[in-house]
Amino acid sequence: MLSKRPHQVIGFHESFAYERGGTSDMLLKALISDVPTWLIPGDSLRGGHKPDLGKFPAYRYDQAHRDLQQAGLIPEP
């Protein structure tokens, strides 16, 4: 998805967990890529917040960062 260079990523999830899941992975990679990101926790568009990058486990951050580098979506160190 990030290869399409989105201007914003919005995730919808009723039981979002920073530790696991596809929505979590998508939002984490968007945050690492500096794409504005928003999470709607449930089916109401009235709520929502920016996911906190610091709440993702370090091992998930590291893996997502490596994945993005290997895909050429963020620069290598």
Summary of the structure (lengths in Angstrom):
residues: 77
radius of gyration: 12.3
end to end distance: 22.4
largest distance: 39.9
contacts: 190
relative contact order: 0.22
helix: 39%
strand: 12%
